Amino acid sequence: MKRFLLLLICISHIGFAQKYSGDSWATVNSKGSGTLGVVYYPQPGLIYEEGGKVKGVCTEILNDFVAFVQTKYGKKVTVKYLGAENVYSDFLKVCQTTPDILGVTNVTITEERKKVLKFTPGFLSNEETLITHKDAPAVESLQKIGTALKGYSAKMVVSSVHIKYIEQIKKNYMPTLEYTTGPSGSEILKEITTNPKLFTILDFTEYVDATRNKLPIKRQNVKVGELQELAFAMSKQTDWDKVWAEFLTPEYRKSEKYRKVIATNLGGAYLSMLK
């Protein structure tokens, strides 16, 4: 029985490796061509599937990266979208444990995550956003959140940096606050539409999409944290980070082409946050 269980574990690991794999930069550089394998956590406006095609800000940046490698190195990179991981914590684990793939979504760069992951330079600035049901009272400041949202509970994306902020709020302003976690921002926003006594903290990109879909939510005008940088994630074993550092520069992010990509996919409201 033990041998049978070990065999099943080995088979599952082999299947996992076959599902998510790509070429290293060293392989592409030596052979002249190869595959950049991409695993993604769906985020409206950033990376999502529509009509059988993966779209969004991140896909256009990936296309520009392919063109950059072709121009500078004369190497042909083919981006292969290997699949979506719909639970954020699972997505991060895949990025950490799978060599030679790129994890694409709105991953915030933190010192803690740098211990287990490599990152591209930031591709987008992000503002943490406190979101409530549209009928919730206005929160004038974090110091007054305990009074304004008395009797409310919170729900956060599992393994997200937002948990740090809700714990700070609980410690400093709402000691009796109870919060739980969910697999994704989209699921939490849906829950808020039916539970007016629930609030969350999400990336500004998710708020933008919620307003586009006319969900009955609102953004509270309070500062939750510092402006963050979002990046693509890779395992510590990857060698793609060196080429990404050459491509994803401040000059690229100031270009008109990049700004147009942001405006088209996220709307003009995001342009004011670009660095």
Secondary structure, 3 states (H helix, E strand, C coil): CHHHHHHHHHHHHHHHHHHCCCCCHHHHHHHCEEEEEEEECCECCCEEEECCEEECHHHHHHHHHHHHHHHHHCCEEEEEEEEECCCHHHHHHHHHHCCCEEEEEEEECCHHHHCCCEECCCCEEECEEEEEECCCCCCCCHHHHHHHCCCCEEEEECCCCHHHHHHHHHHHCCCCCCEEEECCHHHHHHHHHHCCCEEEEEEHHHHHHHHHCCCCEEECCCCCCCCEEEEEEECCCCCCHHHHHHHCCHHHHHCHHHHHHHHHHHCHHHHHHCC
